[in-house]
């Protein structure tokens, strides 16, 4: 049995930097990873998908180039080459993370699956079948989440795809059906449509992106349909099965029954925390009804000295939130700070094209809270930079306190929407008002300059 000052379970975007920092602070530290260093983000999440999104956009822009006076006779997609490029980036990032662990004095990497055998005792089952028992004063759980497979009749009989396995495809699907009309499903749907697949998106809610404002959802739907992607909402799936070598999905959409035959099917209905194999009952750590580990505002569980970071604890499931979790825990424990997750900003970006970026309150949320607010909207077709670059889809939207002019939130559906949103996030954190932005001086011609125009009607 080996004792450490700190053990981190999971080498994701919170686990790796936390392990290095703890070791650098003089703590004897171990980090355990059952799969690959880097977690979902590097291996089969943000890194490969955004690399592939870039390839899909290049194909789309090549087909649209004639609108800018550039004639390209034929556009071919080599998915093997697209995959090779994405895999190369993944390998570079993963090896960089591994090297950082190896170079950190006082940090030991264990490759295997961790489970609790006592309150502060962990058994690591190595990939070679051997086991080792570790103990620690501090334990940090960063095991992330995995794809939820819905209970649909026949689904286990077919070769469905997940957001992980779809990255292994080397040929463009003839027809891809996607179950789930939210962020992951929409990114993959548009990507493979641009690669050349026929794409059908099935969503059980009345609209896609049901968390967002209705005008944002409608605008995204319009963009996808303009690219000839079939978006079916209010869908109930009755059965999935084989029809020859094709997959047949039986659905009810509204009041109509329909059978859809496709070559491939992607399940993208959400993700669940990876807590099942941790044997948390042996350490007394509490979870909610969905299996998420329950933590306080300092990310500590009900068991003193055991913490949870990232997707496994529930709440916003974003890489940058996991990373921020690490900075909060580290600074609290090592630097005696008194930081909290309460009221921290939660920006996020969906990497469709155009991007959908969000910060703060939506109009729907402001209305539910009965706030006194105003809404500013600017269609991208009225943005000079968008017109010049032929990127006119989408809109900018901000929710503003009617009395103080403080920005309460924003949704930017635009080319480089994430960058534009970040400007408004900085304004919100710095207390800069909508009036100050209306009369601010921004470089011309940029997308950010159009924030002047976004708030023009409020501050004429």
C-alpha positions in Angstrom: 0.0 0.0 0.0 1.4 3.4 -1.1 0.5 6.7 0.6 0.3 10.0 -1.1 -0.5 13.5 0.0 -2.9 13.9 -3.0 -4.5 11.5 -5.5 -6.3 12.8 -8.7 -8.6 10.3 -10.4 -8.8 11.2 -14.1 -6.3 13.0 -16.3 -8.6 15.5 -17.9 -8.5 19.3 -18.2 -8.8 19.7 -14.4 -6.9 16.7 -13.3 -3.6 17.2 -15.2 -2.9 20.8 -14.2 -4.1 20.2 -10.6 -1.8 17.2 -10.3 1.2 19.1 -11.5 0.5 22.1 -9.3 0.1 19.9 -6.2 3.4 18.2 -6.9 5.1 21.5 -7.5 3.8 22.7 -4.2 5.7 19.9 -2.5 2.8 17.4 -2.3 3.6 13.7 -3.1 1.0 13.3 -5.8 -0.5 10.5 -7.9 -2.8 10.8 -10.9 -4.8 7.8 -12.2 -6.1 7.5 -15.8 -8.0 4.5 -17.1 -7.9 5.5 -20.8 -5.7 8.2 -22.3 -4.1 11.3 -20.7 -6.0 14.4 -21.7 -9.5 13.3 -21.0 -12.5 13.7 -23.3 -11.5 17.2 -24.5 -8.2 16.3 -26.0 -8.9 12.7 -27.1 -12.4 12.7 -28.5 -14.1 16.0 -27.7 -13.1 19.6 -28.3 -9.7 18.9 -30.0 -10.6 16.4 -32.8 -14.1 17.8 -33.4 -13.1 21.4 -33.8 -10.2 20.3 -36.1 -12.8 18.4 -38.2 -15.2 21.3 -38.1 -12.5 23.4 -39.7 -12.2 20.9 -42.6 -16.0 20.9 -43.0 -16.0 24.7 -43.2 -13.2 24.7 -45.8 -15.3 22.4 -48.0 -18.4 24.6 -47.5 -16.5 27.8 -48.3 -15.0 26.2 -51.4 -18.5 25.4 -52.7 -19.6 29.0 -51.9 -16.5 30.6 -53.3 -18.3 31.5 -56.6 -20.4 34.0 -54.6 -17.1 35.9 -54.1 -16.0 35.6 -57.7 -13.7 32.6 -57.1 -14.5 29.6 -59.3 -13.7 26.1 -57.9 -14.9 23.4 -60.3 -14.9 20.4 -57.9 -14.7 20.0 -54.2 -13.8 16.5 -52.8 -13.6 15.5 -49.2 -11.0 12.9 -48.2 -12.3 11.9 -44.8 -9.2 9.7 -44.2 -7.0 12.8 -44.6 -9.4 14.9 -42.4 -9.2 12.2 -39.7 -5.4 11.9 -40.0 -5.0 15.6 -39.5 -7.3 15.6 -36.4 -5.6 12.5 -35.0 -2.2 14.2 -35.4 -3.4 17.2 -33.4 -4.8 14.9 -30.7 -1.5 13.0 -30.5 0.5 16.3 -30.2 -1.7 17.6 -27.4 -1.9 14.3 -25.6 1.8 13.7 -25.7 2.4 17.2 -24.5 0.2 16.5 -21.4 1.9 13.2 -20.8 5.4 14.8 -21.0 4.3 17.5 -18.6 3.3 14.8 -16.1 6.6 12.9 -16.6 8.7 16.0 -16.1 7.0 17.0 -12.9 9.0 16.0 -9.8 6.9 14.2 -7.2 4.1 13.2 -9.6 3.4 9.6 -10.4 1.1 8.5 -13.3 -0.9 5.2 -12.9 -2.7 3.8 -16.0 -5.7 1.9 -14.9 -9.2 2.0 -13.4 -9.6 3.5 -9.9 -12.3 2.5 -7.4 -12.7 3.2 -3.7 -12.1 0.4 -1.2 -12.3 2.8 1.8 -12.8 6.4 2.7 -9.4 7.5 1.6 -8.3 4.2 0.0 -8.2 3.5 -3.7 -7.6 0.3 -5.7 -6.0 0.8 -9.1 -6.6 -2.1 -11.6 -3.9 -1.8 -14.2 -4.4 -2.4 -17.9 -2.3 -5.6 -17.4 -4.8 -6.9 -14.8 -2.5 -6.2 -11.8 -3.9 -4.2 -8.8 -2.3 -1.7 -6.5 -3.8 0.0 -3.4 -3.1 3.7 -2.8 -4.1 6.0 0.1 -4.1 9.8 0.3 -5.0 12.7 2.6 -6.6 14.6 -0.3 -8.5 12.9 -3.2 -9.8 14.7 -6.3 -12.3 13.0 -8.6 -12.2 14.2 -12.3 -13.7 11.2 -14.1 -15.9 13.2 -16.5 -19.0 11.9 -18.3 -20.0 9.5 -21.1 -22.7 9.2 -23.7 -26.2 8.4 -22.6 -27.8 5.6 -24.6 -31.6 6.1 -24.5 -34.0 3.2 -23.9 -35.3 2.8 -27.5 -36.7 -0.5 -28.7 -34.1 -2.2 -30.9 -31.2 0.2 -30.4 -28.9 -2.4 -28.9 -29.3 -4.5 -32.0 -27.8 -2.0 -34.3 -24.3 -0.5 -34.7 -25.0 3.0 -33.5 -22.4 5.7 -33.3 -21.5 7.9 -30.3 -19.6 11.2 -30.3 -16.5 9.1 -29.7 -16.9 6.3 -32.3 -18.1 8.6 -35.1 -14.5 10.1 -35.1 -13.2 6.7 -36.3 -15.2 6.9 -39.6 -12.9 7.0 -42.7 -15.7 7.2 -45.3 -18.4 9.8 -45.4 -21.8 8.3 -44.4 -24.4 8.3 -47.2 -27.2 9.2 -44.8 -26.6 10.1 -41.1 -29.5 10.2 -38.7 -28.8 12.0 -35.5 -30.9 11.5 -32.3 -30.6 14.7 -30.4 -31.0 18.3 -31.5 -28.6 20.0 -29.1 -25.0 21.2 -29.2 -23.2 17.9 -29.9 -25.8 16.7 -32.4 -25.9 20.0 -34.3 -22.1 20.3 -34.6 -21.8 16.8 -36.0 -24.9 17.2 -38.2 -23.6 20.3 -40.0 -20.1 18.9 -40.2 -21.1 15.7 -42.0 -23.6 17.5 -44.2 -20.7 19.6 -45.4 -18.6 16.5 -45.9 -21.4 15.3 -48.2 -23.8 13.2 -46.1 -27.5 13.5 -46.2 -28.3 14.4 -42.6 -31.6 14.1 -40.6 -31.8 15.4 -37.0 -34.4 14.0 -34.7 -35.3 16.1 -31.6 -38.0 15.1 -29.0 -38.6 18.7 -27.9 -40.8 21.1 -29.9 -37.6 23.0 -31.0 -33.9 22.3 -31.2 -31.7 24.0 -28.6 -34.6 24.1 -26.2 -32.5 25.9 -23.5 -32.0 28.9 -25.8 -34.4 31.7 -26.6 -37.0 30.9 -29.3 -35.5 33.4 -31.8 -32.1 31.9 -31.4 -33.4 28.4 -31.9 -35.4 29.5 -34.9 -32.4 31.2 -36.5 -30.2 28.1 -36.0 -32.9 25.9 -37.5 -33.1 28.3 -40.5 -29.4 28.1 -41.0 -29.4 24.3 -40.9 -32.3 23.9 -43.3 -30.7 26.3 -45.7 -27.9 23.7 -45.9 -30.5 21.1 -46.7 -30.3 19.4 -43.3 -33.6 17.8 -42.3 -34.6 19.0 -38.8 -37.5 17.1 -37.3 -38.9 18.2 -33.9 -41.5 16.9 -31.5 -40.3 13.4 -32.4 -41.0 10.2 -30.6 -38.9 7.2 -31.7 -40.8 3.9 -31.6 -38.3 1.4 -32.9 -34.8 1.1 -34.5 -33.7 -1.9 -36.4 -32.0 -3.3 -39.5 -33.5 -3.3 -42.9 -31.1 -5.2 -45.0 -27.8 -3.4 -44.5 -29.5 -0.1 -43.6 -30.8 1.2 -40.3 -34.6 1.8 -40.1 -35.9 4.3 -37.5 -39.6 4.4 -36.9 -40.8 7.8 -35.6 -43.8 9.9 -34.8 -43.2 13.6 -35.6 -46.2 15.7 -34.6 -49.1 13.5 -35.7 -47.3 11.8 -38.6 -45.8 8.4 -38.5 -42.7 7.9 -40.6 -39.9 5.4 -41.3 -36.4 6.7 -42.0 -33.8 4.5 -43.6 -30.1 5.5 -43.1 -26.6 4.2 -43.4 -25.5 5.4 -40.0 -27.1 6.6 -36.8 -25.5 8.8 -34.2 -26.8 9.0 -30.6 -26.4 12.5 -29.1 -29.0 12.9 -26.4 -26.6 13.9 -23.6 -24.0 12.6 -21.2 -24.0 10.9 -17.8 -21.3 11.1 -15.0 -18.8 8.4 -14.9 -19.3 7.4 -11.2 -20.6 3.8 -11.5 -17.3 2.0 -11.2 -15.8 4.3 -8.5 -17.6 2.3 -5.8 -18.4 5.6 -4.0 -20.4 3.7 -1.3 -17.1 2.5 0.1 -16.0 6.1 0.8 -19.4 7.6 1.7 -19.4 10.3 -1.0 -22.9 11.3 -1.9 -24.4 11.6 -5.4 -27.7 12.9 -6.8 -30.3 10.8 -8.6 -28.4 11.1 -11.8 -25.1 9.9 -10.4 -23.4 13.3 -10.2 -21.2 13.8 -7.2 -22.6 16.5 -4.9 -20.2 19.3 -3.9 -20.3 22.6 -2.1 -19.2 26.0 -3.5 -15.5 25.0 -2.8 -16.0 21.7 -4.7 -15.6 19.6 -1.6 -17.9 16.5 -1.2 -19.7 15.6 2.0 -16.5 13.7 2.9 -13.8 16.1 4.1 -10.7 16.0 1.9 -12.5 14.5 -1.1 -13.3 16.9 -4.0 -15.0 16.6 -7.4 -14.2 18.6 -10.5 -15.5 18.9 -14.0 -18.5 17.1 -15.6 -18.7 14.4 -12.9 -20.1 16.9 -10.4 -22.9 18.1 -12.7 -23.7 21.7 -13.5 -22.3 23.3 -16.7 -20.4 20.5 -18.6 -17.7 22.6 -20.3 -13.9 22.1 -20.4 -13.3 25.7 -19.3 -15.5 25.2 -16.2 -13.5 22.1 -15.3 -10.3 24.1 -15.7 -11.7 26.8 -13.5 -12.6 24.2 -10.9 -8.9 23.2 -10.8 -7.8 26.9 -10.2 -10.4 27.3 -7.4 -9.4 24.1 -5.6 -5.7 24.7 -6.0 -5.7 28.3 -4.8 -8.0 27.5 -1.9 -5.8 24.6 -0.6 -2.3 25.8 -1.4 -2.6 29.6 -1.4 -5.3 29.8 1.3 -7.6 31.8 -0.9 -11.4 31.7 -0.2 -12.7 31.2 -3.7 -16.2 29.9 -4.6 -18.0 28.6 -7.7 -21.0 30.8 -6.8 -21.8 33.5 -9.3 -18.9 32.7 -11.6 -19.5 33.5 -15.3 -20.5 30.5 -17.5 -19.7 31.3 -21.1 -20.1 28.7 -23.8 -19.9 28.3 -27.5 -21.4 25.8 -29.9 -19.1 25.4 -32.9 -21.6 25.3 -35.7 -21.1 27.8 -38.5 -21.9 30.4 -37.5 -21.0 29.9 -33.9 -23.5 30.3 -31.2 -21.9 31.9 -28.1 -23.6 32.6 -24.8 -22.9 34.4 -21.6 -25.1 35.4 -18.7 -28.9 35.4 -18.8 -31.0 34.7 -21.8 -34.2 36.7 -22.4 -36.2 33.6 -21.4 -34.3 33.5 -18.0 -34.6 37.3 -17.4 -38.4 37.1 -18.0 -38.7 34.1 -15.7 -36.9 36.1 -13.0 -39.3 39.1 -13.6 -36.4 41.5 -14.2 -36.8 44.9 -15.6 -34.9 44.5 -18.8 -34.5 45.6 -22.4 -33.4 43.5 -25.4 -31.1 44.6 -28.2 -31.0 42.6 -31.5 -28.8 43.1 -34.5 -29.2 40.8 -37.5 -25.9 39.8 -39.1 -27.2 40.8 -42.5 -26.9 44.4 -41.2 -23.3 44.0 -40.0 -20.7 45.6 -42.4 -18.0 43.1 -41.7 -20.5 40.2 -42.2 -21.5 41.7 -45.6 -17.9 42.2 -46.7 -16.9 38.6 -45.8 -20.2 37.0 -47.0 -21.0 35.8 -43.4 -24.5 37.3 -42.9 -26.3 34.4 -41.2 -27.4 34.8 -37.6 -27.8 37.7 -35.2 -26.4 39.5 -32.1 -28.6 39.7 -29.1 -28.1 41.3 -25.6 -30.2 41.5 -22.5 -29.7 44.8 -20.6 -30.9 46.0 -17.2 -33.4 48.8 -18.0 -32.4 51.0 -15.1 -28.6 50.6 -14.8 -27.7 49.7 -18.4 -25.6 46.8 -17.1 -25.4 43.9 -19.6 -27.2 40.9 -18.1 -26.4 38.4 -20.9 -25.8 37.9 -24.6 -26.3 35.4 -27.4 -24.1 35.9 -30.4 -25.0 33.7 -33.4 -22.3 34.9 -35.8 -19.0 34.2 -37.5 -16.5 34.2 -34.7 -19.4 34.5 -32.3 -17.2 33.2 -29.4 -14.8 36.1 -29.8 -17.6 38.7 -29.9 -19.3 37.2 -26.9 -16.0 37.3 -24.9 -15.9 41.1 -25.4 -19.3 41.4 -23.8 -18.3 39.0 -21.0 -15.4 41.3 -20.2 -17.7 44.2 -20.2 -20.1 42.4 -17.8 -17.3 41.5 -15.4 -15.8 45.0 -15.6 -19.2 46.8 -15.1 -19.0 48.5 -18.5 -22.5 49.5 -19.5 -24.4 49.1 -22.8 -24.2 52.9 -23.2 -20.4 52.9 -22.9 -20.2 50.2 -25.6 -22.7 52.1 -27.8 -20.2 55.1 -27.9 -17.0 53.0 -27.6 -14.3 53.3 -30.2 -13.6 49.9 -31.9 -11.3 49.2 -34.9 -13.1 49.4 -38.3 -14.1 47.1 -39.9 -14.4 44.4 -37.3 -17.3 42.3 -36.0 -16.8 43.9 -32.5 -17.3 47.4 -34.0 -20.9 46.4 -34.6 -21.6 46.3 -30.9 -21.9 50.1 -31.4 -24.9 49.3 -33.6 -26.3 46.6 -31.4 -27.0 49.1 -28.6 -27.9 52.0 -30.9 -31.6 51.8 -30.5 -31.2 51.9 -26.7 -28.9 54.8 -26.8 -29.7 56.8 -29.9 
